[in-house]
Amino acid sequence: MSKILVTKTKSAIKRTKQQKLTLEALGLKKIGQSVEHQDTPNILGMIDKVNHLVSVEKIK
């Protein structure tokens, strides 16, 4: 599995509770914060739910 870098780009204000919990589960709290995750189906599904709030880069 490769790794991906997930960066929070937008605020979670006025978002649903589920989206806020998904961002927290990904480890993202502040705008501009980045976390590294494995490229697993679970993580990709979480990213798909909040793709309008985050940016994703592949890490070699």
N, CA, C and O atoms as a CHARMM CRD file, in Angstrom:
* protein
*
  240
    1    1 MET  N      0.83100  -1.17900   0.00000 PROA 1      0.00000
    2    1 MET  CA     0.00000   0.00000   0.00000 PROA 1      0.00000
    3    1 MET  C      0.88200   1.25100   0.00000 PROA 1      0.00000
    4    1 MET  O      1.88500   1.32700   0.71000 PROA 1      0.00000
    5    2 SER  N      0.49100   2.20200  -0.79400 PROA 2      0.00000
    6    2 SER  CA     1.21500   3.46600  -0.80700 PROA 2      0.00000
    7    2 SER  C      0.65500   4.38100   0.28000 PROA 2      0.00000
    8    2 SER  O     -0.33800   4.06200   0.93400 PROA 2      0.00000
    9    3 LYS  N      1.30000   5.49800   0.45100 PROA 3      0.00000
   10    3 LYS  CA     0.86200   6.45500   1.46200 PROA 3      0.00000
   11    3 LYS  C      0.28900   7.68400   0.77800 PROA 3      0.00000
   12    3 LYS  O      0.66000   8.01900  -0.34700 PROA 3      0.00000
   13    4 ILE  N     -0.62800   8.35500   1.48200 PROA 4      0.00000
   14    4 ILE  CA    -1.20200   9.59300   0.98300 PROA 4      0.00000
   15    4 ILE  C     -1.09700  10.65800   2.05800 PROA 4      0.00000
   16    4 ILE  O     -1.10100  10.35800   3.25200 PROA 4      0.00000
   17    5 LEU  N     -1.00300  11.90200   1.62000 PROA 5      0.00000
   18    5 LEU  CA    -0.94900  13.05000   2.51800 PROA 5      0.00000
   19    5 LEU  C     -2.26600  13.79200   2.38600 PROA 5      0.00000
   20    5 LEU  O     -2.61500  14.25700   1.30100 PROA 5      0.00000
   21    6 VAL  N     -2.99800  13.90300   3.48400 PROA 6      0.00000
   22    6 VAL  CA    -4.30600  14.55700   3.49700 PROA 6      0.00000
   23    6 VAL  C     -4.15700  15.88400   4.22700 PROA 6      0.00000
   24    6 VAL  O     -3.66600  15.92300   5.35500 PROA 6      0.00000
   25    7 THR  N     -4.58100  16.98100   3.58300 PROA 7      0.00000
   26    7 THR  CA    -4.47700  18.32000   4.15400 PROA 7      0.00000
   27    7 THR  C     -5.86200  18.94100   4.23000 PROA 7      0.00000
   28    7 THR  O     -6.60800  18.92500   3.25100 PROA 7      0.00000
   29    8 LYS  N     -6.20400  19.48600   5.38200 PROA 8      0.00000
   30    8 LYS  CA    -7.48700  20.16700   5.54000 PROA 8      0.00000
   31    8 LYS  C     -7.37700  21.54700   4.90600 PROA 8      0.00000
   32    8 LYS  O     -6.48800  22.32100   5.26200 PROA 8      0.00000
   33    9 THR  N     -8.26600  21.86300   3.97300 PROA 9      0.00000
   34    9 THR  CA    -8.18500  23.12900   3.25100 PROA 9      0.00000
   35    9 THR  C     -9.32600  24.08200   3.56300 PROA 9      0.00000
   36    9 THR  O     -9.20700  25.28500   3.33200 PROA 9      0.00000
   37   10 LYS  N    -10.42600  23.56400   4.08300 PROA 10     0.00000
   38   10 LYS  CA   -11.58800  24.41500   4.37800 PROA 10     0.00000
   39   10 LYS  C    -12.11400  24.11900   5.77000 PROA 10     0.00000
   40   10 LYS  O    -11.83400  23.06900   6.34700 PROA 10     0.00000
   41   11 SER  N    -12.88000  25.06000   6.29700 PROA 11     0.00000
   42   11 SER  CA   -13.42500  24.95700   7.63900 PROA 11     0.00000
   43   11 SER  C    -14.57800  23.96300   7.70400 PROA 11     0.00000
   44   11 SER  O    -15.25200  23.70800   6.70700 PROA 11     0.00000
   45   12 ALA  N    -14.79000  23.41200   8.88300 PROA 12     0.00000
   46   12 ALA  CA   -15.88900  22.48100   9.11300 PROA 12     0.00000
   47   12 ALA  C    -17.10700  23.18000   9.71800 PROA 12     0.00000
   48   12 ALA  O    -18.07400  22.51900  10.09800 PROA 12     0.00000
   49   13 ILE  N    -17.06700  24.49200   9.80700 PROA 13     0.00000
   50   13 ILE  CA   -18.21000  25.24800  10.32400 PROA 13     0.00000
   51   13 ILE  C    -19.37400  25.09800   9.35000 PROA 13     0.00000
   52   13 ILE  O    -19.18900  25.15400   8.13400 PROA 13     0.00000
   53   14 LYS  N    -20.56400  24.90800   9.89100 PROA 14     0.00000
   54   14 LYS  CA   -21.80100  24.70600   9.12500 PROA 14     0.00000
   55   14 LYS  C    -21.76300  23.43900   8.27800 PROA 14     0.00000
   56   14 LYS  O    -22.39800  23.37800   7.22500 PROA 14     0.00000
   57   15 ARG  N    -21.03800  22.44700   8.72100 PROA 15     0.00000
   58   15 ARG  CA   -21.02600  21.13200   8.07200 PROA 15     0.00000
   59   15 ARG  C    -21.78600  20.16100   8.95200 PROA 15     0.00000
   60   15 ARG  O    -22.00600  20.43000  10.13300 PROA 15     0.00000
   61   16 THR  N    -22.18300  19.05200   8.39300 PROA 16     0.00000
   62   16 THR  CA   -22.94300  18.08100   9.18100 PROA 16     0.00000
   63   16 THR  C    -22.05700  17.46400  10.26200 PROA 16     0.00000
   64   16 THR  O    -20.82900  17.48900  10.17300 PROA 16     0.00000
   65   17 LYS  N    -22.70300  16.91700  11.27200 PROA 17     0.00000
   66   17 LYS  CA   -21.96400  16.29400  12.36000 PROA 17     0.00000
   67   17 LYS  C    -21.12200  15.13500  11.84800 PROA 17     0.00000
   68   17 LYS  O    -20.00400  14.91600  12.31300 PROA 17     0.00000
   69   18 GLN  N    -21.66700  14.39200  10.88200 PROA 18     0.00000
   70   18 GLN  CA   -20.95400  13.24100  10.32300 PROA 18     0.00000
   71   18 GLN  C    -19.65500  13.68300   9.64500 PROA 18     0.00000
   72   18 GLN  O    -18.62900  13.01400   9.77200 PROA 18     0.00000
   73   19 GLN  N    -19.69600  14.81000   8.92400 PROA 19     0.00000
   74   19 GLN  CA   -18.49600  15.31200   8.25700 PROA 19     0.00000
   75   19 GLN  C    -17.47100  15.78500   9.27700 PROA 19     0.00000
   76   19 GLN  O    -16.27200  15.57300   9.09600 PROA 19     0.00000
   77   20 LYS  N    -17.93000  16.42000  10.34100 PROA 20     0.00000
   78   20 LYS  CA   -17.01500  16.87100  11.39700 PROA 20     0.00000
   79   20 LYS  C    -16.33800  15.67500  12.06800 PROA 20     0.00000
   80   20 LYS  O    -15.13800  15.70700  12.34400 PROA 20     0.00000
   81   21 LEU  N    -17.11300  14.62600  12.32800 PROA 21     0.00000
   82   21 LEU  CA   -16.54900  13.43300  12.95700 PROA 21     0.00000
   83   21 LEU  C    -15.57200  12.72100  12.01700 PROA 21     0.00000
   84   21 LEU  O    -14.58200  12.14700  12.47300 PROA 21     0.00000
   85   22 THR  N    -15.84300  12.75400  10.72300 PROA 22     0.00000
   86   22 THR  CA   -14.94600  12.13100   9.75700 PROA 22     0.00000
   87   22 THR  C    -13.61100  12.86700   9.72000 PROA 22     0.00000
   88   22 THR  O    -12.55400  12.23700   9.68000 PROA 22     0.00000
   89   23 LEU  N    -13.65600  14.19400   9.73300 PROA 23     0.00000
   90   23 LEU  CA   -12.40800  14.96800   9.76000 PROA 23     0.00000
   91   23 LEU  C    -11.61300  14.66600  11.02400 PROA 23     0.00000
   92   23 LEU  O    -10.39100  14.52900  10.97700 PROA 23     0.00000
   93   24 GLU  N    -12.30500  14.56400  12.14800 PROA 24     0.00000
   94   24 GLU  CA   -11.63400  14.25500  13.41700 PROA 24     0.00000
   95   24 GLU  C    -11.02400  12.85700  13.38200 PROA 24     0.00000
   96   24 GLU  O     -9.92700  12.64300  13.89800 PROA 24     0.00000
   97   25 ALA  N    -11.73200  11.90800  12.77700 PROA 25     0.00000
   98   25 ALA  CA   -11.22700  10.54000  12.67900 PROA 25     0.00000
   99   25 ALA  C     -9.99400  10.46900  11.78000 PROA 25     0.00000
  100   25 ALA  O     -9.11800   9.62900  11.98500 PROA 25     0.00000
  101   26 LEU  N     -9.93000  11.34200  10.79600 PROA 26     0.00000
  102   26 LEU  CA    -8.74600  11.40900   9.94200 PROA 26     0.00000
  103   26 LEU  C     -7.57100  12.08000  10.65300 PROA 26     0.00000
  104   26 LEU  O     -6.43500  11.99700  10.18600 PROA 26     0.00000
  105   27 GLY  N     -7.83800  12.74500  11.78000 PROA 27     0.00000
  106   27 GLY  CA    -6.77800  13.40900  12.53100 PROA 27     0.00000
  107   27 GLY  C     -6.59100  14.85700  12.13500 PROA 27     0.00000
  108   27 GLY  O     -5.54300  15.44100  12.41000 PROA 27     0.00000
  109   28 LEU  N     -7.59400  15.45100  11.49100 PROA 28     0.00000
  110   28 LEU  CA    -7.49600  16.83100  11.03000 PROA 28     0.00000
  111   28 LEU  C     -8.30500  17.75000  11.93200 PROA 28     0.00000
  112   28 LEU  O     -9.51100  17.56800  12.09700 PROA 28     0.00000
  113   29 LYS  N     -7.63500  18.73700  12.51500 PROA 29     0.00000
  114   29 LYS  CA    -8.31100  19.66900  13.40300 PROA 29     0.00000
  115   29 LYS  C     -8.26400  21.09900  12.87200 PROA 29     0.00000
  116   29 LYS  O     -9.27800  21.79700  12.88000 PROA 29     0.00000
  117   30 LYS  N     -7.10200  21.53500  12.41600 PROA 30     0.00000
  118   30 LYS  CA    -6.94900  22.92300  11.97900 PROA 30     0.00000
  119   30 LYS  C     -6.76500  23.00200  10.46500 PROA 30     0.00000
  120   30 LYS  O     -6.28100  22.06400   9.83200 PROA 30     0.00000
  121   31 ILE  N     -7.15900  24.13000   9.90900 PROA 31     0.00000
  122   31 ILE  CA    -6.96000  24.35600   8.47700 PROA 31     0.00000
  123   31 ILE  C     -5.45900  24.41600   8.20300 PROA 31     0.00000
  124   31 ILE  O     -4.71500  25.08900   8.91700 PROA 31     0.00000
  125   32 GLY  N     -5.02800  23.71600   7.17700 PROA 32     0.00000
  126   32 GLY  CA    -3.61700  23.66900   6.83200 PROA 32     0.00000
  127   32 GLY  C     -2.88300  22.49800   7.45900 PROA 32     0.00000
  128   32 GLY  O     -1.73800  22.22500   7.09900 PROA 32     0.00000
  129   33 GLN  N     -3.51300  21.80800   8.38100 PROA 33     0.00000
  130   33 GLN  CA    -2.88200  20.65300   9.02100 PROA 33     0.00000
  131   33 GLN  C     -2.85800  19.47900   8.05200 PROA 33     0.00000
  132   33 GLN  O     -3.82700  19.23900   7.33100 PROA 33     0.00000
  133   34 SER  N     -1.75700  18.75800   8.03800 PROA 34     0.00000
  134   34 SER  CA    -1.61300  17.59700   7.16000 PROA 34     0.00000
  135   34 SER  C     -1.32800  16.35100   7.98100 PROA 34     0.00000
  136   34 SER  O     -0.62700  16.40300   8.99100 PROA 34     0.00000
  137   35 VAL  N     -1.87900  15.23400   7.53400 PROA 35     0.00000
  138   35 VAL  CA    -1.61500  13.94000   8.15200 PROA 35     0.00000
  139   35 VAL  C     -1.31500  12.92900   7.05900 PROA 35     0.00000
  140   35 VAL  O     -1.77100  13.05900   5.92300 PROA 35     0.00000
  141   36 GLU  N     -0.54200  11.92700   7.42300 PROA 36     0.00000
  142   36 GLU  CA    -0.14800  10.87700   6.48200 PROA 36     0.00000
  143   36 GLU  C     -0.90300   9.60000   6.84300 PROA 36     0.00000
  144   36 GLU  O     -0.93800   9.19900   8.00600 PROA 36     0.00000
  145   37 HSD  N     -1.50600   8.96400   5.83600 PROA 37     0.00000
  146   37 HSD  CA    -2.25300   7.73700   6.04200 PROA 37     0.00000
  147   37 HSD  C     -1.86100   6.71200   4.99600 PROA 37     0.00000
  148   37 HSD  O     -1.31700   7.04800   3.94400 PROA 37     0.00000
  149   38 GLN  N     -2.14800   5.44900   5.30500 PROA 38     0.00000
  150   38 GLN  CA    -2.01300   4.38700   4.31500 PROA 38     0.00000
  151   38 GLN  C     -3.16200   4.51300   3.30800 PROA 38     0.00000
  152   38 GLN  O     -4.24000   5.00300   3.64300 PROA 38     0.00000
  153   39 ASP  N     -2.92300   4.07700   2.10400 PROA 39     0.00000
  154   39 ASP  CA    -3.90700   4.14500   1.02700 PROA 39     0.00000
  155   39 ASP  C     -4.83200   2.93000   1.09000 PROA 39     0.00000
  156   39 ASP  O     -4.77800   2.06000   0.22100 PROA 39     0.00000
  157   40 THR  N     -5.68400   2.87300   2.12500 PROA 40     0.00000
  158   40 THR  CA    -6.58600   1.74500   2.31800 PROA 40     0.00000
  159   40 THR  C     -8.01000   2.12400   1.90400 PROA 40     0.00000
  160   40 THR  O     -8.33500   3.31000   1.84300 PROA 40     0.00000
  161   41 PRO  N     -8.85300   1.14700   1.62200 PROA 41     0.00000
  162   41 PRO  CA   -10.23900   1.46100   1.24800 PROA 41     0.00000
  163   41 PRO  C    -10.99900   2.23100   2.33300 PROA 41     0.00000
  164   41 PRO  O    -11.84400   3.06900   2.01600 PROA 41     0.00000
  165   42 ASN  N    -10.70800   1.95500   3.61000 PROA 42     0.00000
  166   42 ASN  CA   -11.38000   2.67000   4.69500 PROA 42     0.00000
  167   42 ASN  C    -11.04500   4.15800   4.66100 PROA 42     0.00000
  168   42 ASN  O    -11.93800   5.00200   4.74300 PROA 42     0.00000
  169   43 ILE  N     -9.77700   4.47200   4.54300 PROA 43     0.00000
  170   43 ILE  CA    -9.33400   5.86600   4.51800 PROA 43     0.00000
  171   43 ILE  C     -9.84300   6.55900   3.26300 PROA 43     0.00000
  172   43 ILE  O    -10.28400   7.70600   3.32900 PROA 43     0.00000
  173   44 LEU  N     -9.78900   5.88200   2.12300 PROA 44     0.00000
  174   44 LEU  CA   -10.26000   6.48300   0.87300 PROA 44     0.00000
  175   44 LEU  C    -11.76100   6.77100   0.93700 PROA 44     0.00000
  176   44 LEU  O    -12.21400   7.76800   0.37600 PROA 44     0.00000
  177   45 GLY  N    -12.53500   5.92500   1.60400 PROA 45     0.00000
  178   45 GLY  CA   -13.95800   6.17200   1.77800 PROA 45     0.00000
  179   45 GLY  C    -14.22100   7.38200   2.64700 PROA 45     0.00000
  180   45 GLY  O    -15.13300   8.16300   2.37600 PROA 45     0.00000
  181   46 MET  N    -13.41600   7.53900   3.70100 PROA 46     0.00000
  182   46 MET  CA   -13.55800   8.70200   4.57000 PROA 46     0.00000
  183   46 MET  C    -13.20600   9.97900   3.81600 PROA 46     0.00000
  184   46 MET  O    -13.88100  10.99900   3.95800 PROA 46     0.00000
  185   47 ILE  N    -12.15800   9.91800   3.02100 PROA 47     0.00000
  186   47 ILE  CA   -11.74500  11.08300   2.23800 PROA 47     0.00000
  187   47 ILE  C    -12.81400  11.44300   1.21200 PROA 47     0.00000
  188   47 ILE  O    -13.05200  12.62200   0.95100 PROA 47     0.00000
  189   48 ASP  N    -13.45800  10.43300   0.62900 PROA 48     0.00000
  190   48 ASP  CA   -14.50400  10.67800  -0.36200 PROA 48     0.00000
  191   48 ASP  C    -15.67900  11.44000   0.24600 PROA 48     0.00000
  192   48 ASP  O    -16.31600  12.23800  -0.44100 PROA 48     0.00000
  193   49 LYS  N    -15.97300  11.20800   1.51400 PROA 49     0.00000
  194   49 LYS  CA   -17.08000  11.88500   2.18600 PROA 49     0.00000
  195   49 LYS  C    -16.79600  13.35600   2.46800 PROA 49     0.00000
  196   49 LYS  O    -17.72200  14.16100   2.56600 PROA 49     0.00000
  197   50 VAL  N    -15.51200  13.71000   2.59800 PROA 50     0.00000
  198   50 VAL  CA   -15.16100  15.10100   2.91100 PROA 50     0.00000
  199   50 VAL  C    -14.19800  15.67700   1.86100 PROA 50     0.00000
  200   50 VAL  O    -13.38900  16.55000   2.17400 PROA 50     0.00000
  201   51 ASN  N    -14.29000  15.18600   0.61900 PROA 51     0.00000
  202   51 ASN  CA   -13.33200  15.60300  -0.40600 PROA 51     0.00000
  203   51 ASN  C    -13.42100  17.09300  -0.73400 PROA 51     0.00000
  204   51 ASN  O    -12.47100  17.65300  -1.28100 PROA 51     0.00000
  205   52 HSD  N    -14.53900  17.74700  -0.41400 PROA 52     0.00000
  206   52 HSD  CA   -14.66700  19.17600  -0.64800 PROA 52     0.00000
  207   52 HSD  C    -13.98300  20.00500   0.44600 PROA 52     0.00000
  208   52 HSD  O    -13.88300  21.22600   0.32600 PROA 52     0.00000
  209   53 LEU  N    -13.51600  19.35300   1.50100 PROA 53     0.00000
  210   53 LEU  CA   -12.85500  20.04900   2.61200 PROA 53     0.00000
  211   53 LEU  C    -11.36200  19.75800   2.70500 PROA 53     0.00000
  212   53 LEU  O    -10.65000  20.41500   3.46400 PROA 53     0.00000
  213   54 VAL  N    -10.88100  18.77800   1.94100 PROA 54     0.00000
  214   54 VAL  CA    -9.48400  18.35500   2.03700 PROA 54     0.00000
  215   54 VAL  C     -8.84800  18.27300   0.65600 PROA 54     0.00000
  216   54 VAL  O     -9.53100  18.23600  -0.36800 PROA 54     0.00000
  217   55 SER  N     -7.51800  18.24400   0.66300 PROA 55     0.00000
  218   55 SER  CA    -6.77300  17.94300  -0.56200 PROA 55     0.00000
  219   55 SER  C     -5.90200  16.72300  -0.28400 PROA 55     0.00000
  220   55 SER  O     -5.46800  16.49900   0.84600 PROA 55     0.00000
  221   56 VAL  N     -5.65200  15.93300  -1.33700 PROA 56     0.00000
  222   56 VAL  CA    -4.96100  14.65800  -1.17600 PROA 56     0.00000
  223   56 VAL  C     -3.79400  14.60600  -2.15200 PROA 56     0.00000
  224   56 VAL  O     -3.93200  14.95000  -3.32600 PROA 56     0.00000
  225   57 GLU  N     -2.63400  14.16700  -1.64400 PROA 57     0.00000
  226   57 GLU  CA    -1.44600  13.97200  -2.48600 PROA 57     0.00000
  227   57 GLU  C     -0.89900  12.58300  -2.22500 PROA 57     0.00000
  228   57 GLU  O     -0.91600  12.10900  -1.08900 PROA 57     0.00000
  229   58 LYS  N     -0.41000  11.92400  -3.27500 PROA 58     0.00000
  230   58 LYS  CA     0.23900  10.63000  -3.10600 PROA 58     0.00000
  231   58 LYS  C      1.69300  10.84500  -2.72400 PROA 58     0.00000
  232   58 LYS  O      2.36000  11.73200  -3.25600 PROA 58     0.00000
  233   59 ILE  N      2.17800  10.03000  -1.80400 PROA 59     0.00000
  234   59 ILE  CA     3.57000  10.07200  -1.38200 PROA 59     0.00000
  235   59 ILE  C      4.26100   8.82700  -1.91500 PROA 59     0.00000
  236   59 ILE  O      3.71700   7.72700  -1.82200 PROA 59     0.00000
  237   60 LYS  N      5.43000   8.98900  -2.46100 PROA 60     0.00000
  238   60 LYS  CA     6.15700   7.84000  -3.00300 PROA 60     0.00000
  239   60 LYS  C      6.84300   7.06400  -1.92000 PROA 60     0.00000
  240   60 LYS  O      7.50300   6.06300  -2.20000 PROA 60     0.00000
